[in-house]
Amino acid sequence: MWETANNTHVPERLLSRVGAHDEFWSFVPIPIGQLSTPFLAAVFGTAAVAVTGGGVAAVAMPVPLLMPSLRRIEINRNGD
């Protein structure tokens, strides 16, 4: 769905720029989380960090569904 929306709604001349930002903001948090988790676990405990991380993920994933503009996105299925 994401790639289809990009190719439909982003001008062709900007697709690589949008893709670069998508990749950057998708992958930069991974090493930050990997580096910070041991320190947070040492301070707050492993269970607290795991439960908090799971809670943040569970709340963050459905947030886009609350945005009416994303729920109503139109994709041209005729190939035009």
mmJSON file of the N, C-alpha and C atoms, coordinates in Angstrom:
{"data_MODEL":{"atom_site":{
"group_PDB":["ATOM","ATOM","ATOM","ATOM","ATOM","ATOM","ATOM","ATOM","ATOM","ATOM","ATOM","ATOM","ATOM","ATOM","ATOM","ATOM","ATOM","ATOM","ATOM","ATOM","ATOM","ATOM","ATOM","ATOM","ATOM","ATOM","ATOM","ATOM","ATOM","ATOM","ATOM","ATOM","ATOM","ATOM","ATOM","ATOM","ATOM","ATOM","ATOM","ATOM","ATOM","ATOM","ATOM","ATOM","ATOM","ATOM","ATOM","ATOM","ATOM","ATOM","ATOM","ATOM","ATOM","ATOM","ATOM","ATOM","ATOM","ATOM","ATOM","ATOM","ATOM","ATOM","ATOM","ATOM","ATOM","ATOM","ATOM","ATOM","ATOM","ATOM","ATOM","ATOM","ATOM","ATOM","ATOM","ATOM","ATOM","ATOM","ATOM","ATOM","ATOM","ATOM","ATOM","ATOM","ATOM","ATOM","ATOM","ATOM","ATOM","ATOM","ATOM","ATOM","ATOM","ATOM","ATOM","ATOM","ATOM","ATOM","ATOM","ATOM","ATOM","ATOM","ATOM","ATOM","ATOM","ATOM","ATOM","ATOM","ATOM","ATOM","ATOM","ATOM","ATOM","ATOM","ATOM","ATOM","ATOM","ATOM","ATOM","ATOM","ATOM","ATOM","ATOM","ATOM","ATOM","ATOM","ATOM","ATOM","ATOM","ATOM","ATOM","ATOM","ATOM","ATOM","ATOM","ATOM","ATOM","ATOM","ATOM","ATOM","ATOM","ATOM","ATOM","ATOM","ATOM","ATOM","ATOM","ATOM","ATOM","ATOM","ATOM","ATOM","ATOM","ATOM","ATOM","ATOM","ATOM","ATOM","ATOM","ATOM","ATOM","ATOM","ATOM","ATOM","ATOM","ATOM","ATOM","ATOM","ATOM","ATOM","ATOM","ATOM","ATOM","ATOM","ATOM","ATOM","ATOM","ATOM","ATOM","ATOM","ATOM","ATOM","ATOM","ATOM","ATOM","ATOM","ATOM","ATOM","ATOM","ATOM","ATOM","ATOM","ATOM","ATOM","ATOM","ATOM","ATOM","ATOM","ATOM","ATOM","ATOM","ATOM","ATOM","ATOM","ATOM","ATOM","ATOM","ATOM","ATOM","ATOM","ATOM","ATOM","ATOM","ATOM","ATOM","ATOM","ATOM","ATOM","ATOM","ATOM","ATOM","ATOM","ATOM","ATOM","ATOM","ATOM","ATOM","ATOM","ATOM","ATOM","ATOM","ATOM","ATOM","ATOM","ATOM","ATOM","ATOM","ATOM","ATOM","ATOM"],
"id":[1,2,3,4,5,6,7,8,9,10,11,12,13,14,15,16,17,18,19,20,21,22,23,24,25,26,27,28,29,30,31,32,33,34,35,36,37,38,39,40,41,42,43,44,45,46,47,48,49,50,51,52,53,54,55,56,57,58,59,60,61,62,63,64,65,66,67,68,69,70,71,72,73,74,75,76,77,78,79,80,81,82,83,84,85,86,87,88,89,90,91,92,93,94,95,96,97,98,99,100,101,102,103,104,105,106,107,108,109,110,111,112,113,114,115,116,117,118,119,120,121,122,123,124,125,126,127,128,129,130,131,132,133,134,135,136,137,138,139,140,141,142,143,144,145,146,147,148,149,150,151,152,153,154,155,156,157,158,159,160,161,162,163,164,165,166,167,168,169,170,171,172,173,174,175,176,177,178,179,180,181,182,183,184,185,186,187,188,189,190,191,192,193,194,195,196,197,198,199,200,201,202,203,204,205,206,207,208,209,210,211,212,213,214,215,216,217,218,219,220,221,222,223,224,225,226,227,228,229,230,231,232,233,234,235,236,237,238,239,240],
"type_symbol":["N","C","C","N","C","C","N","C","C","N","C","C","N","C","C","N","C","C","N","C","C","N","C","C","N","C","C","N","C","C","N","C","C","N","C","C","N","C","C","N","C","C","N","C","C","N","C","C","N","C","C","N","C","C","N","C","C","N","C","C","N","C","C","N","C","C","N","C","C","N","C","C","N","C","C","N","C","C","N","C","C","N","C","C","N","C","C","N","C","C","N","C","C","N","C","C","N","C","C","N","C","C","N","C","C","N","C","C","N","C","C","N","C","C","N","C","C","N","C","C","N","C","C","N","C","C","N","C","C","N","C","C","N","C","C","N","C","C","N","C","C","N","C","C","N","C","C","N","C","C","N","C","C","N","C","C","N","C","C","N","C","C","N","C","C","N","C","C","N","C","C","N","C","C","N","C","C","N","C","C","N","C","C","N","C","C","N","C","C","N","C","C","N","C","C","N","C","C","N","C","C","N","C","C","N","C","C","N","C","C","N","C","C","N","C","C","N","C","C","N","C","C","N","C","C","N","C","C","N","C","C","N","C","C","N","C","C","N","C","C"],
"label_atom_id":["N","CA","C","N","CA","C","N","CA","C","N","CA","C","N","CA","C","N","CA","C","N","CA","C","N","CA","C","N","CA","C","N","CA","C","N","CA","C","N","CA","C","N","CA","C","N","CA","C","N","CA","C","N","CA","C","N","CA","C","N","CA","C","N","CA","C","N","CA","C","N","CA","C","N","CA","C","N","CA","C","N","CA","C","N","CA","C","N","CA","C","N","CA","C","N","CA","C","N","CA","C","N","CA","C","N","CA","C","N","CA","C","N","CA","C","N","CA","C","N","CA","C","N","CA","C","N","CA","C","N","CA","C","N","CA","C","N","CA","C","N","CA","C","N","CA","C","N","CA","C","N","CA","C","N","CA","C","N","CA","C","N","CA","C","N","CA","C","N","CA","C","N","CA","C","N","CA","C","N","CA","C","N","CA","C","N","CA","C","N","CA","C","N","CA","C","N","CA","C","N","CA","C","N","CA","C","N","CA","C","N","CA","C","N","CA","C","N","CA","C","N","CA","C","N","CA","C","N","CA","C","N","CA","C","N","CA","C","N","CA","C","N","CA","C","N","CA","C","N","CA","C","N","CA","C","N","CA","C","N","CA","C","N","CA","C","N","CA","C","N","CA","C","N","CA","C","N","CA","C"],
"label_alt_id":[null,null,null,null,null,null,null,null,null,null,null,null,null,null,null,null,null,null,null,null,null,null,null,null,null,null,null,null,null,null,null,null,null,null,null,null,null,null,null,null,null,null,null,null,null,null,null,null,null,null,null,null,null,null,null,null,null,null,null,null,null,null,null,null,null,null,null,null,null,null,null,null,null,null,null,null,null,null,null,null,null,null,null,null,null,null,null,null,null,null,null,null,null,null,null,null,null,null,null,null,null,null,null,null,null,null,null,null,null,null,null,null,null,null,null,null,null,null,null,null,null,null,null,null,null,null,null,null,null,null,null,null,null,null,null,null,null,null,null,null,null,null,null,null,null,null,null,null,null,null,null,null,null,null,null,null,null,null,null,null,null,null,null,null,null,null,null,null,null,null,null,null,null,null,null,null,null,null,null,null,null,null,null,null,null,null,null,null,null,null,null,null,null,null,null,null,null,null,null,null,null,null,null,null,null,null,null,null,null,null,null,null,null,null,null,null,null,null,null,null,null,null,null,null,null,null,null,null,null,null,null,null,null,null,null,null,null,null,null,null],
"label_comp_id":["MET","MET","MET","TRP","TRP","TRP","GLU","GLU","GLU","THR","THR","THR","ALA","ALA","ALA","ASN","ASN","ASN","ASN","ASN","ASN","THR","THR","THR","HIS","HIS","HIS","VAL","VAL","VAL","PRO","PRO","PRO","GLU","GLU","GLU","ARG","ARG","ARG","LEU","LEU","LEU","LEU","LEU","LEU","SER","SER","SER","ARG","ARG","ARG","VAL","VAL","VAL","GLY","GLY","GLY","ALA","ALA","ALA","HIS","HIS","HIS","ASP","ASP","ASP","GLU","GLU","GLU","PHE","PHE","PHE","TRP","TRP","TRP","SER","SER","SER","PHE","PHE","PHE","VAL","VAL","VAL","PRO","PRO","PRO","ILE","ILE","ILE","PRO","PRO","PRO","ILE","ILE","ILE","GLY","GLY","GLY","GLN","GLN","GLN","LEU","LEU","LEU","SER","SER","SER","THR","THR","THR","PRO","PRO","PRO","PHE","PHE","PHE","LEU","LEU","LEU","ALA","ALA","ALA","ALA","ALA","ALA","VAL","VAL","VAL","PHE","PHE","PHE","GLY","GLY","GLY","THR","THR","THR","ALA","ALA","ALA","ALA","ALA","ALA","VAL","VAL","VAL","ALA","ALA","ALA","VAL","VAL","VAL","THR","THR","THR","GLY","GLY","GLY","GLY","GLY","GLY","GLY","GLY","GLY","VAL","VAL","VAL","ALA","ALA","ALA","ALA","ALA","ALA","VAL","VAL","VAL","ALA","ALA","ALA","MET","MET","MET","PRO","PRO","PRO","VAL","VAL","VAL","PRO","PRO","PRO","LEU","LEU","LEU","LEU","LEU","LEU","MET","MET","MET","PRO","PRO","PRO","SER","SER","SER","LEU","LEU","LEU","ARG","ARG","ARG","ARG","ARG","ARG","ILE","ILE","ILE","GLU","GLU","GLU","ILE","ILE","ILE","ASN","ASN","ASN","ARG","ARG","ARG","ASN","ASN","ASN","GLY","GLY","GLY","ASP","ASP","ASP"],
"label_asym_id":["A","A","A","A","A","A","A","A","A","A","A","A","A","A","A","A","A","A","A","A","A","A","A","A","A","A","A","A","A","A","A","A","A","A","A","A","A","A","A","A","A","A","A","A","A","A","A","A","A","A","A","A","A","A","A","A","A","A","A","A","A","A","A","A","A","A","A","A","A","A","A","A","A","A","A","A","A","A","A","A","A","A","A","A","A","A","A","A","A","A","A","A","A","A","A","A","A","A","A","A","A","A","A","A","A","A","A","A","A","A","A","A","A","A","A","A","A","A","A","A","A","A","A","A","A","A","A","A","A","A","A","A","A","A","A","A","A","A","A","A","A","A","A","A","A","A","A","A","A","A","A","A","A","A","A","A","A","A","A","A","A","A","A","A","A","A","A","A","A","A","A","A","A","A","A","A","A","A","A","A","A","A","A","A","A","A","A","A","A","A","A","A","A","A","A","A","A","A","A","A","A","A","A","A","A","A","A","A","A","A","A","A","A","A","A","A","A","A","A","A","A","A","A","A","A","A","A","A","A","A","A","A","A","A","A","A","A","A","A","A"],
"label_entity_id":["1","1","1","1","1","1","1","1","1","1","1","1","1","1","1","1","1","1","1","1","1","1","1","1","1","1","1","1","1","1","1","1","1","1","1","1","1","1","1","1","1","1","1","1","1","1","1","1","1","1","1","1","1","1","1","1","1","1","1","1","1","1","1","1","1","1","1","1","1","1","1","1","1","1","1","1","1","1","1","1","1","1","1","1","1","1","1","1","1","1","1","1","1","1","1","1","1","1","1","1","1","1","1","1","1","1","1","1","1","1","1","1","1","1","1","1","1","1","1","1","1","1","1","1","1","1","1","1","1","1","1","1","1","1","1","1","1","1","1","1","1","1","1","1","1","1","1","1","1","1","1","1","1","1","1","1","1","1","1","1","1","1","1","1","1","1","1","1","1","1","1","1","1","1","1","1","1","1","1","1","1","1","1","1","1","1","1","1","1","1","1","1","1","1","1","1","1","1","1","1","1","1","1","1","1","1","1","1","1","1","1","1","1","1","1","1","1","1","1","1","1","1","1","1","1","1","1","1","1","1","1","1","1","1","1","1","1","1","1","1"],
"label_seq_id":[1,1,1,2,2,2,3,3,3,4,4,4,5,5,5,6,6,6,7,7,7,8,8,8,9,9,9,10,10,10,11,11,11,12,12,12,13,13,13,14,14,14,15,15,15,16,16,16,17,17,17,18,18,18,19,19,19,20,20,20,21,21,21,22,22,22,23,23,23,24,24,24,25,25,25,26,26,26,27,27,27,28,28,28,29,29,29,30,30,30,31,31,31,32,32,32,33,33,33,34,34,34,35,35,35,36,36,36,37,37,37,38,38,38,39,39,39,40,40,40,41,41,41,42,42,42,43,43,43,44,44,44,45,45,45,46,46,46,47,47,47,48,48,48,49,49,49,50,50,50,51,51,51,52,52,52,53,53,53,54,54,54,55,55,55,56,56,56,57,57,57,58,58,58,59,59,59,60,60,60,61,61,61,62,62,62,63,63,63,64,64,64,65,65,65,66,66,66,67,67,67,68,68,68,69,69,69,70,70,70,71,71,71,72,72,72,73,73,73,74,74,74,75,75,75,76,76,76,77,77,77,78,78,78,79,79,79,80,80,80],
"pdbx_PDB_ins_code":[null,null,null,null,null,null,null,null,null,null,null,null,null,null,null,null,null,null,null,null,null,null,null,null,null,null,null,null,null,null,null,null,null,null,null,null,null,null,null,null,null,null,null,null,null,null,null,null,null,null,null,null,null,null,null,null,null,null,null,null,null,null,null,null,null,null,null,null,null,null,null,null,null,null,null,null,null,null,null,null,null,null,null,null,null,null,null,null,null,null,null,null,null,null,null,null,null,null,null,null,null,null,null,null,null,null,null,null,null,null,null,null,null,null,null,null,null,null,null,null,null,null,null,null,null,null,null,null,null,null,null,null,null,null,null,null,null,null,null,null,null,null,null,null,null,null,null,null,null,null,null,null,null,null,null,null,null,null,null,null,null,null,null,null,null,null,null,null,null,null,null,null,null,null,null,null,null,null,null,null,null,null,null,null,null,null,null,null,null,null,null,null,null,null,null,null,null,null,null,null,null,null,null,null,null,null,null,null,null,null,null,null,null,null,null,null,null,null,null,null,null,null,null,null,null,null,null,null,null,null,null,null,null,null,null,null,null,null,null,null],
"Cartn_x":[0.826,0.0,0.871,1.955,2.817,3.441,4.005,4.64,3.616,2.444,1.396,0.987,0.819,0.463,1.569,2.812,3.926,3.914,3.808,3.861,2.652,1.557,0.343,0.321,0.779,0.594,1.857,3.018,4.267,4.713,5.034,5.518,6.766,6.87,7.964,9.336,9.497,10.794,11.183,10.221,10.501,10.505,10.245,10.151,11.433,12.584,13.832,14.08,13.717,13.897,12.976,11.723,10.779,11.237,11.707,12.211,13.416,14.306,15.482,15.077,14.135,13.658,12.956,12.192,11.508,12.523,13.534,14.56,15.303,15.685,16.438,15.654,14.411,13.618,13.085,13.162,12.769,13.9,15.142,16.261,17.142,17.143,17.968,17.583,16.301,15.966,16.446,16.731,17.123,18.413,19.522,20.729,20.599,19.798,19.582,18.92,17.915,17.26,18.181,18.976,19.897,20.964,21.405,22.429,21.855,20.623,20.056,19.398,18.977,18.262,19.059,20.332,21.062,21.15,21.337,21.413,20.067,19.004,17.672,17.32,17.698,17.419,18.198,19.412,20.208,19.583,18.973,18.378,16.976,16.142,14.727,14.359,15.22,14.923,14.491,14.829,14.544,13.048,12.278,10.834,10.182,10.572,9.974,10.281,11.51,11.889,11.147,11.035,10.338,8.854,8.22,6.789,6.554,7.408,7.263,7.462,8.482,8.716,7.549,7.013,5.844,4.632,4.455,3.331,3.442,4.652,4.862,4.573,5.052,4.8,3.314,2.641,1.212,0.376,0.792,0.062,0.423,1.695,2.148,1.662,1.546,1.188,-0.201,-1.239,-2.554,-2.812,-1.881,-2.107,-2.436,-1.758,-2.13,-3.592,-4.194,-5.603,-6.531,-6.042,-6.846,-6.878,-6.02,-5.948,-6.923,-7.991,-8.989,-8.396,-7.409,-6.836,-6.157,-5.602,-4.987,-6.021,-7.08,-8.128,-8.852,-8.926,-9.677,-8.78,-7.53,-6.621,-7.161,-7.096,-7.631,-6.487,-6.614,-5.638,-6.347,-5.765,-6.336,-6.066,-7.099,-6.946,-7.085,-7.315,-7.507,-6.205,-5.105,-3.828,-3.638,-4.519,-4.396,-3.498],
"Cartn_y":[-1.187,0.0,1.252,1.236,2.413,2.748,1.767,2.022,2.46,1.874,2.271,3.713,4.094,5.479,6.432,6.057,6.91,7.111,6.031,6.128,6.838,6.862,7.52,8.998,9.347,10.704,11.557,10.984,11.746,11.96,13.205,13.445,12.601,12.14,11.234,11.826,13.125,13.756,13.758,13.505,13.505,12.109,11.074,9.72,9.279,9.559,9.118,9.867,11.141,11.917,11.4,11.136,10.597,9.211,8.4,7.075,7.142,8.105,8.257,8.644,9.558,9.946,8.774,8.023,6.856,5.857,5.538,4.593,5.131,6.399,6.991,6.913,7.397,7.437,6.064,5.082,3.72,2.973,3.252,2.451,3.138,4.449,5.146,4.783,4.644,4.31,2.929,2.028,0.668,0.663,1.227,1.205,2.058,3.11,3.923,3.068,2.301,1.407,0.309,-0.242,-1.307,-0.801,0.433,0.986,1.441,1.921,2.454,1.385,0.283,-0.741,-1.31,-1.659,-2.188,-1.19,0.077,1.092,1.266,1.311,1.442,0.217,-0.963,-2.187,-2.211,-1.68,-1.636,-0.699,0.38,1.365,0.946,0.534,0.286,-1.193,-2.074,-3.5,-3.987,-5.218,-5.797,-5.865,-6.303,-6.451,-5.105,-4.077,-2.753,-2.221,-2.415,-1.942,-2.733,-4.038,-4.868,-4.519,-4.36,-4.031,-2.634,-1.683,-0.324,-0.302,-1.006,-1.071,-1.697,-2.769,-3.399,-2.498,-1.776,-0.839,0.297,0.841,1.921,1.418,0.237,-0.326,-0.589,-1.136,-1.443,-0.188,0.906,2.166,2.852,2.806,3.539,2.93,1.614,0.984,1.356,1.39,1.742,3.247,4.093,5.543,6.04,5.568,6.05,5.79,4.766,4.48,5.558,6.367,7.451,8.671,8.691,9.831,9.613,10.419,10.228,10.298,11.159,11.285,9.99,9.234,7.955,6.854,6.903,5.891,6.041,7.264,7.51,7.69,7.287,7.496,6.774,7.456,6.893,6.411,5.195,4.592,4.323,4.819,4.594,3.149,2.356,0.934,0.656,1.693,1.496,1.559,1.871,1.965,3.264,4.233,5.527,6.466],
"Cartn_z":[0.0,0.0,0.0,0.804,0.906,-0.447,-1.124,-2.414,-3.456,-3.429,-4.363,-4.131,-2.871,-2.551,-2.979,-2.739,-3.163,-4.669,-5.405,-6.863,-7.441,-6.719,-7.194,-6.845,-5.65,-5.146,-5.093,-5.292,-5.263,-6.704,-7.067,-8.429,-8.723,-9.955,-10.322,-10.018,-10.203,-9.964,-8.488,-7.581,-6.147,-5.523,-6.32,-5.766,-5.067,-5.65,-5.015,-3.714,-3.666,-2.435,-1.328,-1.679,-0.696,-0.242,-1.165,-0.809,0.109,-0.129,0.731,2.148,2.266,3.601,4.285,3.53,4.087,4.636,3.852,4.299,5.519,5.478,6.585,7.884,7.868,9.103,9.502,8.614,8.975,9.673,9.268,9.76,10.794,10.876,11.875,13.308,13.632,15.025,15.486,14.567,14.96,15.781,15.288,16.12,17.376,17.321,18.525,19.602,19.214,20.163,20.655,19.744,20.137,21.103,20.923,21.814,23.15,23.154,24.393,25.269,24.686,25.458,26.632,26.472,27.635,28.794,28.473,29.525,30.225,29.429,30.015,30.856,30.387,31.146,32.453,32.444,33.675,34.7,34.218,35.127,35.57,34.622,34.919,35.033,34.593,34.61,33.231,32.958,31.642,31.353,32.323,32.109,31.827,32.563,32.359,30.965,30.509,29.171,28.1,28.271,27.286,27.21,28.358,28.382,27.81,28.167,27.641,26.127,25.651,24.205,23.464,24.014,23.401,23.421,24.527,24.625,23.63,23.499,22.522,21.114,20.78,19.452,19.227,20.236,20.104,19.924,20.536,20.392,19.077,18.697,17.512,16.201,16.142,14.869,14.36,15.183,14.645,14.531,14.984,14.941,13.529,12.478,11.138,10.778,11.363,11.074,11.619,12.556,13.111,12.199,11.192,10.282,9.125,9.07,8.009,6.605,6.388,5.048,4.602,5.529,5.167,4.995,5.763,5.611,4.28,3.766,2.534,1.316,1.407,0.283,-0.951,-2.054,-3.294,-4.17,-4.635,-5.528,-6.846,-7.93,-9.247,-9.66,-9.773,-10.096,-11.601,-12.393,-13.828,-14.609,-13.936,-14.624,-15.372,-15.163,-15.855,-15.098],
"occupancy":[1.0,1.0,1.0,1.0,1.0,1.0,1.0,1.0,1.0,1.0,1.0,1.0,1.0,1.0,1.0,1.0,1.0,1.0,1.0,1.0,1.0,1.0,1.0,1.0,1.0,1.0,1.0,1.0,1.0,1.0,1.0,1.0,1.0,1.0,1.0,1.0,1.0,1.0,1.0,1.0,1.0,1.0,1.0,1.0,1.0,1.0,1.0,1.0,1.0,1.0,1.0,1.0,1.0,1.0,1.0,1.0,1.0,1.0,1.0,1.0,1.0,1.0,1.0,1.0,1.0,1.0,1.0,1.0,1.0,1.0,1.0,1.0,1.0,1.0,1.0,1.0,1.0,1.0,1.0,1.0,1.0,1.0,1.0,1.0,1.0,1.0,1.0,1.0,1.0,1.0,1.0,1.0,1.0,1.0,1.0,1.0,1.0,1.0,1.0,1.0,1.0,1.0,1.0,1.0,1.0,1.0,1.0,1.0,1.0,1.0,1.0,1.0,1.0,1.0,1.0,1.0,1.0,1.0,1.0,1.0,1.0,1.0,1.0,1.0,1.0,1.0,1.0,1.0,1.0,1.0,1.0,1.0,1.0,1.0,1.0,1.0,1.0,1.0,1.0,1.0,1.0,1.0,1.0,1.0,1.0,1.0,1.0,1.0,1.0,1.0,1.0,1.0,1.0,1.0,1.0,1.0,1.0,1.0,1.0,1.0,1.0,1.0,1.0,1.0,1.0,1.0,1.0,1.0,1.0,1.0,1.0,1.0,1.0,1.0,1.0,1.0,1.0,1.0,1.0,1.0,1.0,1.0,1.0,1.0,1.0,1.0,1.0,1.0,1.0,1.0,1.0,1.0,1.0,1.0,1.0,1.0,1.0,1.0,1.0,1.0,1.0,1.0,1.0,1.0,1.0,1.0,1.0,1.0,1.0,1.0,1.0,1.0,1.0,1.0,1.0,1.0,1.0,1.0,1.0,1.0,1.0,1.0,1.0,1.0,1.0,1.0,1.0,1.0,1.0,1.0,1.0,1.0,1.0,1.0,1.0,1.0,1.0,1.0,1.0,1.0],
"B_iso_or_equiv":[0.0,0.0,0.0,0.0,0.0,0.0,0.0,0.0,0.0,0.0,0.0,0.0,0.0,0.0,0.0,0.0,0.0,0.0,0.0,0.0,0.0,0.0,0.0,0.0,0.0,0.0,0.0,0.0,0.0,0.0,0.0,0.0,0.0,0.0,0.0,0.0,0.0,0.0,0.0,0.0,0.0,0.0,0.0,0.0,0.0,0.0,0.0,0.0,0.0,0.0,0.0,0.0,0.0,0.0,0.0,0.0,0.0,0.0,0.0,0.0,0.0,0.0,0.0,0.0,0.0,0.0,0.0,0.0,0.0,0.0,0.0,0.0,0.0,0.0,0.0,0.0,0.0,0.0,0.0,0.0,0.0,0.0,0.0,0.0,0.0,0.0,0.0,0.0,0.0,0.0,0.0,0.0,0.0,0.0,0.0,0.0,0.0,0.0,0.0,0.0,0.0,0.0,0.0,0.0,0.0,0.0,0.0,0.0,0.0,0.0,0.0,0.0,0.0,0.0,0.0,0.0,0.0,0.0,0.0,0.0,0.0,0.0,0.0,0.0,0.0,0.0,0.0,0.0,0.0,0.0,0.0,0.0,0.0,0.0,0.0,0.0,0.0,0.0,0.0,0.0,0.0,0.0,0.0,0.0,0.0,0.0,0.0,0.0,0.0,0.0,0.0,0.0,0.0,0.0,0.0,0.0,0.0,0.0,0.0,0.0,0.0,0.0,0.0,0.0,0.0,0.0,0.0,0.0,0.0,0.0,0.0,0.0,0.0,0.0,0.0,0.0,0.0,0.0,0.0,0.0,0.0,0.0,0.0,0.0,0.0,0.0,0.0,0.0,0.0,0.0,0.0,0.0,0.0,0.0,0.0,0.0,0.0,0.0,0.0,0.0,0.0,0.0,0.0,0.0,0.0,0.0,0.0,0.0,0.0,0.0,0.0,0.0,0.0,0.0,0.0,0.0,0.0,0.0,0.0,0.0,0.0,0.0,0.0,0.0,0.0,0.0,0.0,0.0,0.0,0.0,0.0,0.0,0.0,0.0,0.0,0.0,0.0,0.0,0.0,0.0],
"pdbx_formal_charge":[null,null,null,null,null,null,null,null,null,null,null,null,null,null,null,null,null,null,null,null,null,null,null,null,null,null,null,null,null,null,null,null,null,null,null,null,null,null,null,null,null,null,null,null,null,null,null,null,null,null,null,null,null,null,null,null,null,null,null,null,null,null,null,null,null,null,null,null,null,null,null,null,null,null,null,null,null,null,null,null,null,null,null,null,null,null,null,null,null,null,null,null,null,null,null,null,null,null,null,null,null,null,null,null,null,null,null,null,null,null,null,null,null,null,null,null,null,null,null,null,null,null,null,null,null,null,null,null,null,null,null,null,null,null,null,null,null,null,null,null,null,null,null,null,null,null,null,null,null,null,null,null,null,null,null,null,null,null,null,null,null,null,null,null,null,null,null,null,null,null,null,null,null,null,null,null,null,null,null,null,null,null,null,null,null,null,null,null,null,null,null,null,null,null,null,null,null,null,null,null,null,null,null,null,null,null,null,null,null,null,null,null,null,null,null,null,null,null,null,null,null,null,null,null,null,null,null,null,null,null,null,null,null,null,null,null,null,null,null,null],
"auth_seq_id":[1,1,1,2,2,2,3,3,3,4,4,4,5,5,5,6,6,6,7,7,7,8,8,8,9,9,9,10,10,10,11,11,11,12,12,12,13,13,13,14,14,14,15,15,15,16,16,16,17,17,17,18,18,18,19,19,19,20,20,20,21,21,21,22,22,22,23,23,23,24,24,24,25,25,25,26,26,26,27,27,27,28,28,28,29,29,29,30,30,30,31,31,31,32,32,32,33,33,33,34,34,34,35,35,35,36,36,36,37,37,37,38,38,38,39,39,39,40,40,40,41,41,41,42,42,42,43,43,43,44,44,44,45,45,45,46,46,46,47,47,47,48,48,48,49,49,49,50,50,50,51,51,51,52,52,52,53,53,53,54,54,54,55,55,55,56,56,56,57,57,57,58,58,58,59,59,59,60,60,60,61,61,61,62,62,62,63,63,63,64,64,64,65,65,65,66,66,66,67,67,67,68,68,68,69,69,69,70,70,70,71,71,71,72,72,72,73,73,73,74,74,74,75,75,75,76,76,76,77,77,77,78,78,78,79,79,79,80,80,80],
"auth_comp_id":["MET","MET","MET","TRP","TRP","TRP","GLU","GLU","GLU","THR","THR","THR","ALA","ALA","ALA","ASN","ASN","ASN","ASN","ASN","ASN","THR","THR","THR","HIS","HIS","HIS","VAL","VAL","VAL","PRO","PRO","PRO","GLU","GLU","GLU","ARG","ARG","ARG","LEU","LEU","LEU","LEU","LEU","LEU","SER","SER","SER","ARG","ARG","ARG","VAL","VAL","VAL","GLY","GLY","GLY","ALA","ALA","ALA","HIS","HIS","HIS","ASP","ASP","ASP","GLU","GLU","GLU","PHE","PHE","PHE","TRP","TRP","TRP","SER","SER","SER","PHE","PHE","PHE","VAL","VAL","VAL","PRO","PRO","PRO","ILE","ILE","ILE","PRO","PRO","PRO","ILE","ILE","ILE","GLY","GLY","GLY","GLN","GLN","GLN","LEU","LEU","LEU","SER","SER","SER","THR","THR","THR","PRO","PRO","PRO","PHE","PHE","PHE","LEU","LEU","LEU","ALA","ALA","ALA","ALA","ALA","ALA","VAL","VAL","VAL","PHE","PHE","PHE","GLY","GLY","GLY","THR","THR","THR","ALA","ALA","ALA","ALA","ALA","ALA","VAL","VAL","VAL","ALA","ALA","ALA","VAL","VAL","VAL","THR","THR","THR","GLY","GLY","GLY","GLY","GLY","GLY","GLY","GLY","GLY","VAL","VAL","VAL","ALA","ALA","ALA","ALA","ALA","ALA","VAL","VAL","VAL","ALA","ALA","ALA","MET","MET","MET","PRO","PRO","PRO","VAL","VAL","VAL","PRO","PRO","PRO","LEU","LEU","LEU","LEU","LEU","LEU","MET","MET","MET","PRO","PRO","PRO","SER","SER","SER","LEU","LEU","LEU","ARG","ARG","ARG","ARG","ARG","ARG","ILE","ILE","ILE","GLU","GLU","GLU","ILE","ILE","ILE","ASN","ASN","ASN","ARG","ARG","ARG","ASN","ASN","ASN","GLY","GLY","GLY","ASP","ASP","ASP"],
"auth_asym_id":["A","A","A","A","A","A","A","A","A","A","A","A","A","A","A","A","A","A","A","A","A","A","A","A","A","A","A","A","A","A","A","A","A","A","A","A","A","A","A","A","A","A","A","A","A","A","A","A","A","A","A","A","A","A","A","A","A","A","A","A","A","A","A","A","A","A","A","A","A","A","A","A","A","A","A","A","A","A","A","A","A","A","A","A","A","A","A","A","A","A","A","A","A","A","A","A","A","A","A","A","A","A","A","A","A","A","A","A","A","A","A","A","A","A","A","A","A","A","A","A","A","A","A","A","A","A","A","A","A","A","A","A","A","A","A","A","A","A","A","A","A","A","A","A","A","A","A","A","A","A","A","A","A","A","A","A","A","A","A","A","A","A","A","A","A","A","A","A","A","A","A","A","A","A","A","A","A","A","A","A","A","A","A","A","A","A","A","A","A","A","A","A","A","A","A","A","A","A","A","A","A","A","A","A","A","A","A","A","A","A","A","A","A","A","A","A","A","A","A","A","A","A","A","A","A","A","A","A","A","A","A","A","A","A","A","A","A","A","A","A"],
"auth_atom_id":["N","CA","C","N","CA","C","N","CA","C","N","CA","C","N","CA","C","N","CA","C","N","CA","C","N","CA","C","N","CA","C","N","CA","C","N","CA","C","N","CA","C","N","CA","C","N","CA","C","N","CA","C","N","CA","C","N","CA","C","N","CA","C","N","CA","C","N","CA","C","N","CA","C","N","CA","C","N","CA","C","N","CA","C","N","CA","C","N","CA","C","N","CA","C","N","CA","C","N","CA","C","N","CA","C","N","CA","C","N","CA","C","N","CA","C","N","CA","C","N","CA","C","N","CA","C","N","CA","C","N","CA","C","N","CA","C","N","CA","C","N","CA","C","N","CA","C","N","CA","C","N","CA","C","N","CA","C","N","CA","C","N","CA","C","N","CA","C","N","CA","C","N","CA","C","N","CA","C","N","CA","C","N","CA","C","N","CA","C","N","CA","C","N","CA","C","N","CA","C","N","CA","C","N","CA","C","N","CA","C","N","CA","C","N","CA","C","N","CA","C","N","CA","C","N","CA","C","N","CA","C","N","CA","C","N","CA","C","N","CA","C","N","CA","C","N","CA","C","N","CA","C","N","CA","C","N","CA","C","N","CA","C","N","CA","C","N","CA","C","N","CA","C","N","CA","C","N","CA","C"],
"pdbx_PDB_model_num":[1,1,1,1,1,1,1,1,1,1,1,1,1,1,1,1,1,1,1,1,1,1,1,1,1,1,1,1,1,1,1,1,1,1,1,1,1,1,1,1,1,1,1,1,1,1,1,1,1,1,1,1,1,1,1,1,1,1,1,1,1,1,1,1,1,1,1,1,1,1,1,1,1,1,1,1,1,1,1,1,1,1,1,1,1,1,1,1,1,1,1,1,1,1,1,1,1,1,1,1,1,1,1,1,1,1,1,1,1,1,1,1,1,1,1,1,1,1,1,1,1,1,1,1,1,1,1,1,1,1,1,1,1,1,1,1,1,1,1,1,1,1,1,1,1,1,1,1,1,1,1,1,1,1,1,1,1,1,1,1,1,1,1,1,1,1,1,1,1,1,1,1,1,1,1,1,1,1,1,1,1,1,1,1,1,1,1,1,1,1,1,1,1,1,1,1,1,1,1,1,1,1,1,1,1,1,1,1,1,1,1,1,1,1,1,1,1,1,1,1,1,1,1,1,1,1,1,1,1,1,1,1,1,1,1,1,1,1,1,1]
}}}
